[in-house]
Amino acid sequence: MLKIGQPAPEFEVPAYYKGKITKVNLADFKGKWTILFFYPGDFTFV
């Protein structure tokens, strides 16, 4: 379990960016302040 102040584990995920689906890797943002947010139910008919 992660706690505040700990680094996030490395990951690569698909993301919608500038009109298309692309892969985003946490390493792309190394050394920068980053906020990660997501909508677990997005693109579903729930």
All heavy atoms as a GROMACS GRO file, in nm:
protein
  378
    1MET      N    1   0.084  -0.117   0.000
    1MET     CA    2   0.000   0.000   0.000
    1MET      C    3   0.089   0.124   0.000
    1MET      O    4   0.184   0.134   0.076
    1MET     CB    5  -0.090  -0.002   0.122
    1MET     CG    6  -0.167   0.125   0.140
    1MET     SD    7  -0.296   0.111   0.261
    1MET     CE    8  -0.435   0.119   0.156
    2LEU      N    9   0.056   0.219  -0.085
    2LEU     CA   10   0.131   0.343  -0.092
    2LEU      C   11   0.086   0.438   0.019
    2LEU      O   12  -0.029   0.436   0.062
    2LEU     CB   13   0.107   0.413  -0.225
    2LEU     CG   14   0.163   0.343  -0.347
    2LEU    CD1   15   0.123   0.419  -0.472
    2LEU    CD2   16   0.313   0.331  -0.338
    3LYS      N   17   0.180   0.520   0.061
    3LYS     CA   18   0.151   0.624   0.160
    3LYS      C   19   0.196   0.758   0.106
    3LYS      O   20   0.279   0.765   0.016
    3LYS     CB   21   0.222   0.592   0.292
    3LYS     CG   22   0.171   0.464   0.357
    3LYS     CD   23   0.239   0.440   0.488
    3LYS     CE   24   0.186   0.311   0.549
    3LYS     NZ   25   0.246   0.283   0.677
    4ILE      N   26   0.145   0.863   0.163
    4ILE     CA   27   0.184   0.997   0.121
    4ILE      C   28   0.334   1.013   0.138
    4ILE      O   29   0.392   0.974   0.239
    4ILE     CB   30   0.109   1.103   0.204
    4ILE    CG1   31  -0.040   1.095   0.173
    4ILE    CG2   32   0.163   1.243   0.177
    4ILE    CD1   33  -0.126   1.184   0.259
    5GLY      N   34   0.398   1.069   0.036
    5GLY     CA   35   0.541   1.092   0.039
    5GLY      C   36   0.623   0.981  -0.024
    5GLY      O   37   0.740   1.000  -0.051
    6GLN      N   38   0.560   0.865  -0.049
    6GLN     CA   39   0.632   0.756  -0.114
    6GLN      C   40   0.622   0.772  -0.265
    6GLN      O   41   0.521   0.819  -0.317
    6GLN     CB   42   0.572   0.620  -0.077
    6GLN     CG   43   0.597   0.579   0.065
    6GLN     CD   44   0.537   0.441   0.091
    6GLN    OE1   45   0.434   0.407   0.036
    6GLN    NE2   46   0.604   0.365   0.175
    7PRO      N   47   0.725   0.730  -0.338
    7PRO     CA   48   0.716   0.737  -0.485
    7PRO      C   49   0.616   0.634  -0.538
    7PRO      O   50   0.599   0.527  -0.480
    7PRO     CB   51   0.857   0.704  -0.531
    7PRO     CG   52   0.925   0.637  -0.416
    7PRO     CD   53   0.855   0.684  -0.291
    8ALA      N   54   0.550   0.668  -0.645
    8ALA     CA   55   0.456   0.576  -0.709
    8ALA      C   56   0.534   0.468  -0.783
    8ALA      O   57   0.644   0.494  -0.832
    8ALA     CB   58   0.368   0.652  -0.807
    9PRO      N   59   0.478   0.348  -0.792
    9PRO     CA   60   0.546   0.243  -0.869
    9PRO      C   61   0.542   0.275  -1.018
    9PRO      O   62   0.453   0.348  -1.066
    9PRO     CB   63   0.464   0.118  -0.838
    9PRO     CG   64   0.330   0.169  -0.798
    9PRO     CD   65   0.355   0.302  -0.733
   10GLU      N   66   0.638   0.224  -1.094
   10GLU     CA   67   0.641   0.245  -1.238
   10GLU      C   68   0.517   0.181  -1.302
   10GLU      O   69   0.474   0.074  -1.261
   10GLU     CB   70   0.767   0.184  -1.299
   10GLU     CG   71   0.891   0.267  -1.276
   10GLU     CD   72   0.886   0.402  -1.347
   10GLU    OE1   73   0.832   0.412  -1.460
   10GLU    OE2   74   0.934   0.499  -1.289
   11PHE      N   75   0.461   0.248  -1.402
   11PHE     CA   76   0.348   0.191  -1.474
   11PHE      C   77   0.338   0.254  -1.612
   11PHE      O   78   0.395   0.360  -1.639
   11PHE     CB   79   0.217   0.212  -1.397
   11PHE     CG   80   0.179   0.355  -1.378
   11PHE    CD1   81   0.109   0.424  -1.474
   11PHE    CD2   82   0.215   0.422  -1.261
   11PHE    CE1   83   0.072   0.557  -1.455
   11PHE    CE2   84   0.180   0.554  -1.240
   11PHE     CZ   85   0.108   0.622  -1.338
   12GLU      N   86   0.268   0.186  -1.699
   12GLU     CA   87   0.237   0.237  -1.832
   12GLU      C   88   0.091   0.205  -1.859
   12GLU      O   89   0.048   0.090  -1.841
   12GLU     CB   90   0.326   0.171  -1.937
   12GLU     CG   91   0.303   0.225  -2.076
   12GLU     CD   92   0.396   0.166  -2.177
   12GLU    OE1   93   0.505   0.222  -2.194
   12GLU    OE2   94   0.362   0.063  -2.237
   13VAL      N   95   0.014   0.305  -1.899
   13VAL     CA   96  -0.129   0.287  -1.919
   13VAL      C   97  -0.174   0.355  -2.048
   13VAL      O   98  -0.111   0.450  -2.094
   13VAL     CB   99  -0.210   0.345  -1.801
   13VAL    CG1  100  -0.184   0.268  -1.673
   13VAL    CG2  101  -0.179   0.492  -1.781
   14PRO      N  102  -0.284   0.306  -2.107
   14PRO     CA  103  -0.341   0.378  -2.221
   14PRO      C  104  -0.411   0.504  -2.172
   14PRO      O  105  -0.470   0.506  -2.064
   14PRO     CB  106  -0.439   0.278  -2.281
   14PRO     CG  107  -0.471   0.184  -2.171
   14PRO     CD  108  -0.353   0.182  -2.079
   15ALA      N  109  -0.403   0.610  -2.252
   15ALA     CA  110  -0.467   0.736  -2.214
   15ALA      C  111  -0.520   0.806  -2.339
   15ALA      O  112  -0.464   0.792  -2.448
   15ALA     CB  113  -0.366   0.826  -2.144
   16TYR      N  114  -0.626   0.880  -2.322
   16TYR     CA  115  -0.682   0.962  -2.430
   16TYR      C  116  -0.612   1.097  -2.426
   16TYR      O  117  -0.620   1.170  -2.329
   16TYR     CB  118  -0.832   0.978  -2.409
   16TYR     CG  119  -0.901   1.050  -2.522
   16TYR    CD1  120  -0.927   0.985  -2.641
   16TYR    CD2  121  -0.937   1.182  -2.508
   16TYR    CE1  122  -0.990   1.051  -2.745
   16TYR    CE2  123  -1.000   1.250  -2.611
   16TYR     CZ  124  -1.027   1.183  -2.730
   16TYR     OH  125  -1.088   1.249  -2.832
   17TYR      N  126  -0.540   1.132  -2.534
   17TYR     CA  127  -0.463   1.255  -2.538
   17TYR      C  128  -0.466   1.314  -2.677
   17TYR      O  129  -0.431   1.246  -2.774
   17TYR     CB  130  -0.319   1.227  -2.494
   17TYR     CG  131  -0.230   1.349  -2.490
   17TYR    CD1  132  -0.250   1.451  -2.399
   17TYR    CD2  133  -0.125   1.362  -2.579
   17TYR    CE1  134  -0.170   1.563  -2.395
   17TYR    CE2  135  -0.042   1.473  -2.576
   17TYR     CZ  136  -0.066   1.572  -2.485
   17TYR     OH  137   0.015   1.685  -2.482
   18LYS      N  138  -0.510   1.437  -2.688
   18LYS     CA  139  -0.517   1.510  -2.815
   18LYS      C  140  -0.593   1.432  -2.921
   18LYS      O  141  -0.548   1.418  -3.035
   18LYS     CB  142  -0.377   1.546  -2.864
   18LYS     CG  143  -0.308   1.649  -2.777
   18LYS     CD  144  -0.179   1.696  -2.839
   18LYS     CE  145  -0.120   1.807  -2.753
   18LYS     NZ  146   0.004   1.860  -2.809
   19GLY      N  147  -0.708   1.376  -2.883
   19GLY     CA  148  -0.796   1.312  -2.978
   19GLY      C  149  -0.765   1.168  -3.013
   19GLY      O  150  -0.829   1.112  -3.101
   20LYS      N  151  -0.666   1.108  -2.948
   20LYS     CA  152  -0.638   0.967  -2.977
   20LYS      C  153  -0.588   0.895  -2.853
   20LYS      O  154  -0.551   0.957  -2.755
   20LYS     CB  155  -0.537   0.953  -3.091
   20LYS     CG  156  -0.401   1.016  -3.063
   20LYS     CD  157  -0.310   1.001  -3.182
   20LYS     CE  158  -0.175   1.064  -3.152
   20LYS     NZ  159  -0.081   1.047  -3.262
   21ILE      N  160  -0.590   0.763  -2.859
   21ILE     CA  161  -0.542   0.680  -2.750
   21ILE      C  162  -0.391   0.662  -2.765
   21ILE      O  163  -0.343   0.628  -2.872
   21ILE     CB  164  -0.610   0.542  -2.749
   21ILE    CG1  165  -0.762   0.557  -2.740
   21ILE    CG2  166  -0.555   0.454  -2.637
   21ILE    CD1  167  -0.811   0.611  -2.607
   22THR      N  168  -0.318   0.687  -2.658
   22THR     CA  169  -0.172   0.673  -2.657
   22THR      C  170  -0.130   0.609  -2.526
   22THR      O  171  -0.211   0.596  -2.436
   22THR     CB  172  -0.105   0.812  -2.675
   22THR    OG1  173   0.035   0.794  -2.688
   22THR    CG2  174  -0.136   0.904  -2.561
   23LYS      N  175  -0.005   0.569  -2.515
   23LYS     CA  176   0.045   0.512  -2.390
   23LYS      C  177   0.116   0.620  -2.309
   23LYS      O  178   0.192   0.699  -2.364
   23LYS     CB  179   0.141   0.397  -2.416
   23LYS     CG  180   0.070   0.275  -2.470
   23LYS     CD  181   0.163   0.158  -2.480
   23LYS     CE  182   0.087   0.038  -2.534
   23LYS     NZ  183   0.173  -0.079  -2.547
   24VAL      N  184   0.091   0.621  -2.180
   24VAL     CA  185   0.155   0.716  -2.088
   24VAL      C  186   0.236   0.635  -1.988
   24VAL      O  187   0.185   0.541  -1.928
   24VAL     CB  188   0.050   0.802  -2.015
   24VAL    CG1  189   0.115   0.892  -1.913
   24VAL    CG2  190  -0.031   0.882  -2.114
   25ASN      N  191   0.360   0.672  -1.970
   25ASN     CA  192   0.450   0.604  -1.879
   25ASN      C  193   0.489   0.701  -1.768
   25ASN      O  194   0.519   0.818  -1.796
   25ASN     CB  195   0.575   0.559  -1.955
   25ASN     CG  196   0.663   0.469  -1.874
   25ASN    OD1  197   0.688   0.493  -1.757
   25ASN    ND2  198   0.712   0.366  -1.938
   26LEU      N  199   0.490   0.655  -1.646
   26LEU     CA  200   0.525   0.742  -1.534
   26LEU      C  201   0.665   0.801  -1.551
   26LEU      O  202   0.689   0.916  -1.514
   26LEU     CB  203   0.516   0.665  -1.401
   26LEU     CG  204   0.542   0.747  -1.275
   26LEU    CD1  205   0.442   0.861  -1.263
   26LEU    CD2  206   0.537   0.659  -1.153
   27ALA      N  207   0.756   0.728  -1.610
   27ALA     CA  208   0.894   0.776  -1.630
   27ALA      C  209   0.897   0.902  -1.717
   27ALA      O  210   0.991   0.982  -1.709
   27ALA     CB  211   0.981   0.666  -1.690
   28ASP      N  212   0.796   0.923  -1.802
   28ASP     CA  213   0.790   1.043  -1.886
   28ASP      C  214   0.781   1.171  -1.803
   28ASP      O  215   0.811   1.279  -1.853
   28ASP     CB  216   0.668   1.038  -1.979
   28ASP     CG  217   0.674   0.923  -2.078
   28ASP    OD1  218   0.785   0.871  -2.103
   28ASP    OD2  219   0.566   0.884  -2.128
   29PHE      N  220   0.739   1.158  -1.678
   29PHE     CA  221   0.718   1.275  -1.593
   29PHE      C  222   0.818   1.283  -1.478
   29PHE      O  223   0.798   1.359  -1.383
   29PHE     CB  224   0.575   1.273  -1.537
   29PHE     CG  225   0.472   1.270  -1.645
   29PHE    CD1  226   0.415   1.150  -1.685
   29PHE    CD2  227   0.435   1.385  -1.711
   29PHE    CE1  228   0.320   1.146  -1.786
   29PHE    CE2  229   0.340   1.383  -1.812
   29PHE     CZ  230   0.284   1.263  -1.850
   30LYS      N  231   0.926   1.207  -1.485
   30LYS     CA  232   1.025   1.205  -1.377
   30LYS      C  233   1.081   1.345  -1.353
   30LYS      O  234   1.115   1.417  -1.446
   30LYS     CB  235   1.139   1.109  -1.411
   30LYS     CG  236   1.232   1.088  -1.296
   30LYS     CD  237   1.327   0.975  -1.320
   30LYS     CE  238   1.413   0.959  -1.197
   30LYS     NZ  239   1.443   0.822  -1.169
   31GLY      N  240   1.085   1.384  -1.226
   31GLY     CA  241   1.137   1.516  -1.189
   31GLY      C  242   1.034   1.628  -1.197
   31GLY      O  243   1.066   1.742  -1.171
   32LYS      N  244   0.910   1.594  -1.234
   32LYS     CA  245   0.805   1.694  -1.245
   32LYS      C  246   0.695   1.662  -1.145
   32LYS      O  247   0.670   1.547  -1.113
   32LYS     CB  248   0.744   1.693  -1.385
   32LYS     CG  249   0.842   1.725  -1.494
   32LYS     CD  250   0.776   1.714  -1.629
   32LYS     CE  251   0.875   1.738  -1.740
   32LYS     NZ  252   0.814   1.718  -1.872
   33TRP      N  253   0.627   1.766  -1.097
   33TRP     CA  254   0.510   1.744  -1.013
   33TRP      C  255   0.401   1.688  -1.101
   33TRP      O  256   0.375   1.737  -1.212
   33TRP     CB  257   0.464   1.876  -0.952
   33TRP     CG  258   0.549   1.920  -0.838
   33TRP    CD1  259   0.664   1.992  -0.845
   33TRP    CD2  260   0.526   1.893  -0.700
   33TRP    NE1  261   0.714   2.012  -0.720
   33TRP    CE2  262   0.632   1.953  -0.628
   33TRP    CE3  263   0.428   1.826  -0.631
   33TRP    CZ2  264   0.640   1.945  -0.490
   33TRP    CZ3  265   0.436   1.819  -0.493
   33TRP    CH2  266   0.542   1.878  -0.425
   34THR      N  267   0.338   1.582  -1.056
   34THR     CA  268   0.237   1.514  -1.137
   34THR      C  269   0.116   1.478  -1.052
   34THR      O  270   0.130   1.432  -0.940
   34THR     CB  271   0.296   1.384  -1.198
   34THR    OG1  272   0.415   1.416  -1.266
   34THR    CG2  273   0.200   1.319  -1.293
   35ILE      N  274  -0.002   1.500  -1.107
   35ILE     CA  275  -0.125   1.458  -1.042
   35ILE      C  276  -0.189   1.352  -1.130
   35ILE      O  277  -0.210   1.373  -1.250
   35ILE     CB  278  -0.223   1.576  -1.025
   35ILE    CG1  279  -0.161   1.681  -0.934
   35ILE    CG2  280  -0.356   1.527  -0.970
   35ILE    CD1  281  -0.243   1.808  -0.925
   36LEU      N  282  -0.221   1.240  -1.070
   36LEU     CA  283  -0.284   1.131  -1.143
   36LEU      C  284  -0.429   1.121  -1.098
   36LEU      O  285  -0.457   1.111  -0.979
   36LEU     CB  286  -0.212   0.999  -1.114
   36LEU     CG  287  -0.277   0.874  -1.172
   36LEU    CD1  288  -0.272   0.878  -1.324
   36LEU    CD2  289  -0.208   0.751  -1.118
   37PHE      N  290  -0.521   1.128  -1.194
   37PHE     CA  291  -0.661   1.107  -1.159
   37PHE      C  292  -0.725   1.024  -1.270
   37PHE      O  293  -0.678   1.022  -1.382
   37PHE     CB  294  -0.736   1.239  -1.137
   37PHE     CG  295  -0.747   1.326  -1.258
   37PHE    CD1  296  -0.860   1.321  -1.338
   37PHE    CD2  297  -0.646   1.414  -1.292
   37PHE    CE1  298  -0.871   1.402  -1.449
   37PHE    CE2  299  -0.656   1.496  -1.403
   37PHE     CZ  300  -0.769   1.489  -1.482
   38PHE      N  301  -0.829   0.953  -1.234
   38PHE     CA  302  -0.895   0.867  -1.331
   38PHE      C  303  -1.041   0.851  -1.296
   38PHE      O  304  -1.083   0.881  -1.185
   38PHE     CB  305  -0.825   0.731  -1.339
   38PHE     CG  306  -0.830   0.655  -1.209
   38PHE    CD1  307  -0.927   0.560  -1.185
   38PHE    CD2  308  -0.735   0.681  -1.110
   38PHE    CE1  309  -0.930   0.491  -1.065
   38PHE    CE2  310  -0.738   0.611  -0.989
   38PHE     CZ  311  -0.836   0.517  -0.967
   39TYR      N  312  -1.117   0.806  -1.392
   39TYR     CA  313  -1.259   0.780  -1.376
   39TYR      C  314  -1.281   0.632  -1.404
   39TYR      O  315  -1.286   0.592  -1.519
   39TYR     CB  316  -1.343   0.864  -1.473
   39TYR     CG  317  -1.325   1.011  -1.452
   39TYR    CD1  318  -1.236   1.086  -1.528
   39TYR    CD2  319  -1.398   1.077  -1.353
   39TYR    CE1  320  -1.221   1.221  -1.509
   39TYR    CE2  321  -1.383   1.212  -1.333
   39TYR     CZ  322  -1.292   1.285  -1.411
   39TYR     OH  323  -1.277   1.418  -1.392
   40PRO      N  324  -1.290   0.549  -1.301
   40PRO     CA  325  -1.300   0.405  -1.324
   40PRO      C  326  -1.422   0.362  -1.405
   40PRO      O  327  -1.420   0.260  -1.470
   40PRO     CB  328  -1.305   0.345  -1.184
   40PRO     CG  329  -1.307   0.457  -1.088
   40PRO     CD  330  -1.291   0.585  -1.161
   41GLY      N  331  -1.528   0.441  -1.407
   41GLY     CA  332  -1.647   0.404  -1.481
   41GLY      C  333  -1.659   0.472  -1.616
   41GLY      O  334  -1.759   0.456  -1.685
   42ASP      N  335  -1.560   0.552  -1.656
   42ASP     CA  336  -1.567   0.624  -1.783
   42ASP      C  337  -1.577   0.527  -1.901
   42ASP      O  338  -1.519   0.421  -1.900
   42ASP     CB  339  -1.445   0.712  -1.800
   42ASP     CG  340  -1.482   0.856  -1.823
   42ASP    OD1  341  -1.600   0.889  -1.815
   42ASP    OD2  342  -1.391   0.936  -1.847
   43PHE      N  343  -1.648   0.567  -2.003
   43PHE     CA  344  -1.668   0.490  -2.126
   43PHE      C  345  -1.743   0.359  -2.100
   43PHE      O  346  -1.728   0.262  -2.174
   43PHE     CB  347  -1.536   0.463  -2.198
   43PHE     CG  348  -1.459   0.589  -2.229
   43PHE    CD1  349  -1.341   0.617  -2.166
   43PHE    CD2  350  -1.510   0.680  -2.321
   43PHE    CE1  351  -1.270   0.732  -2.196
   43PHE    CE2  352  -1.440   0.796  -2.350
   43PHE     CZ  353  -1.320   0.822  -2.287
   44THR      N  354  -1.822   0.353  -1.993
   44THR     CA  355  -1.906   0.236  -1.967
   44THR      C  356  -2.050   0.281  -1.955
   44THR      O  357  -2.080   0.400  -1.937
   44THR     CB  358  -1.866   0.164  -1.836
   44THR    OG1  359  -1.885   0.253  -1.726
   44THR    CG2  360  -1.721   0.118  -1.839
   45PHE      N  361  -2.140   0.188  -1.962
   45PHE     CA  362  -2.283   0.219  -1.952
   45PHE      C  363  -2.337   0.183  -1.815
   45PHE      O  364  -2.444   0.129  -1.802
   45PHE     CB  365  -2.359   0.145  -2.063
   45PHE     CG  366  -2.315   0.186  -2.200
   45PHE    CD1  367  -2.228   0.106  -2.273
   45PHE    CD2  368  -2.358   0.306  -2.254
   45PHE    CE1  369  -2.186   0.147  -2.400
   45PHE    CE2  370  -2.317   0.346  -2.379
   45PHE     CZ  371  -2.231   0.267  -2.453
   46VAL      N  372  -2.261   0.215  -1.711
   46VAL     CA  373  -2.303   0.184  -1.574
   46VAL      C  374  -2.398   0.291  -1.526
   46VAL      O  375  -2.382   0.406  -1.546
   46VAL     CB  376  -2.179   0.176  -1.481
   46VAL    CG1  377  -2.222   0.154  -1.337
   46VAL    CG2  378  -2.086   0.069  -1.528
   0.00000   0.00000   0.00000
